[in-house]
Amino acid sequence: MITIENIKQEDNAAIAQLIRDVLTEFGANKPGTVFTDPTTDNLFGLFQADQSQYFIAKENGIIVGGCGIYPTTGLPEGCIELVKLYVAKSHRSVGLGKQLMEKSIAAAISEGYQEIYLETLPELHIAVGLYEHLGFEYLDHPYGDSGHFACDLWMRKIIRH
């Protein structure tokens, strides 16, 4: 059985490894992504920021996915970023990514946000298809200042009117 819970300090190493494994699998293990972002090794600490949440999916105590929301600097008023959606290869195509995203979007709504933004790479085509399926629309420029200069696909979704 898969459980989804808030990130804990002891999850840091395993989720960082999962993120880097997925990026490597898709050939997106390059500078300007979370692969080289120093915060990747301490996501628990990063997600102590106000209005941020990160959810970890576990099966039998093993981390198999994660996704969250983060109030990235420079985002438009009422907008938050959907961040770090990663699912282990063994757990794709079973709805886990969608479940993690829906939990993150619900958290954004509960925090009072009206819009959710994300940035990604074409190499992560499985995730891009999920974003499209859940109603994210393409933007022609980035929002905010995530520092992930290699990400060249930007999307948003209005979550509350």
N, C-alpha and C positions, 0 to 999 in steps of 0.2 A: 504494500500500500504506500502511495506517495503522500507525503505531508508537505504543506507549505507553511513556513513560519518566518518570523523576522530574523534577520541575520544576527549571529552571536559572534563574540570575539573568536571563539574556537573554530569558526567557519572560514576565517580569512585565508589560510593556506590552501584549502581544498577548492574554494571558489576561484581564487586567483589561478590555480592550476587548470581548472576547467575552462576558464575564459581563454587562457593562452593556448590550450589544446585546441579549442574550437577555432580560434583565429589562425592557428597553424594549419589546421585541416583545410581551411578555405583559402589559404594563401594570403591571408590578411594580417600576418604577423610582421608589421612594419612600424617604423616610427610615425608618430602623429595619430596613433590609435591607443586604446586602453592597453595594448600589448606592452608598450613602453611607459605608460603612465604610472608614476610611482604610487599613486593612490590605490592601484589595483591590488597591492599587497596588504592594504589595511582598509578594506571596504567597511568593516564594522565601524572604524573610526570616522570615515568619510560620512557615513550615514547617521551620524549623531547630529548632523546639522538640522536646524529647525525645518520642518515641512519636507523632510526627506524620509524615505522608507526604502528598504531593500528586502526582498523576499527570497528565501532559499527553499528550493524543492529538494526533498530527501526521500530516498527509498531505502528502508532498512539501515538508516543512519548514514547513508552515502549521499553526498550532494550530487544531484543530477540536473540542476538548473537554477537560474536566478534571474531576477528582473526587479527594477525599482523606479522610483521617481526622485528627482533632485532639482532644487531651485538654482539652476545654473546662472551665474552672473550674466547680466545683460539681456535676459529674456524679456519680451514684452510683458506689460502688466497683465496679470491673470493667467500667465502661461508657466508651465513647469515642463521639465524634460523627462521623457521616458528613457531610462539608461540601462545599459549592461544586461540586455536580454541574451542569455546564453543557455543552451540546452545540450546535454550530452548526446552524442550520436545515437547511443542505445535507447534514448527516450524521445526521439523526434517522431513526428507523424502520429502521435497518440493524443494530441491536444494539450500537451503540457505548456508549450510556448504560449498558446492562446490563453490558457488558464492563468499563467503568470502575468501576462499583459493585462488581462481583465482585472486581476487583483490590484495591479499597479494603477490602472485607470480609475478604479473605484476609490483607491486611496487619494488620488488627485482630486476627484470630485468631493470627497469628504473634507479635504483641505480647502475647498472653495475655489479651485481653479476652473477656468472656462475653456482652456486650450491646453493641448499636450503636444510637445514637439519632440522630434528625435532626429538623430543623424546617424548615418550608416555608410556602408560601402557596397558597391555592386557585387563584390565577391560573396557577400552574405545574402545571396539570392533567396535562400529559403526563408530567412527572416523578412526580407523585402516583400515577398509574396504574402506573408502573414500580415504585415503592416497594411498592405493594399486591401486584403480581405477584411480587415477590421476597420476600414474606412479612412485610413490616413491618405492625405493628398500630398503631392509633390510641391515643393517650394523651389524657387530659382536662386535662393541664397540662404546662408545659415542664419539662425537666430543666436544671440548670446555669444559667449566666449568660453567654450568647453576646453579649448586648447588642443582639440583633436583635428588638426589641420589636414590629415589624410582623408577624413570622412568627406565625401563629395556628393552624397545623396542626403537631402533634407526633406522632412515630411512633417505634417501637422494634422491634428484632428481637433475639431471643436467638440468639447465634451459636455458643455452646458451653455444654454443660451440665456 
